[in-house]
Amino acid sequence: MKRVANKASSHEEARRWDIEQQVSMTPEERLRAARELKERAFPSDAKDVRAWHRSA
């Protein structure tokens, strides 16, 4: 995923830029971003918390 930065001079300008960026993404780009965020939040190599509670 290509990283893009924008330095806004106001909250309104930042909000507008964010909306324009999201609208310009293709459905495939949105899915790719969602998958990447999910993997960052819930890595596939994370230990199962339920197994830890059983052993305690």
Sequence and secondary structure as in RCSB ss.txt:
>XXXX:A:sequence
MKRVANKASSHEEARRWDIEQQVSMTPEERLRAARELKERAFPSDAKDVRAWHRSA
>XXXX:A:secstr
        SSHHHHHHHHHHHHHHS HHHHHHHHHHHHHHHS TT   HHHHHHH 
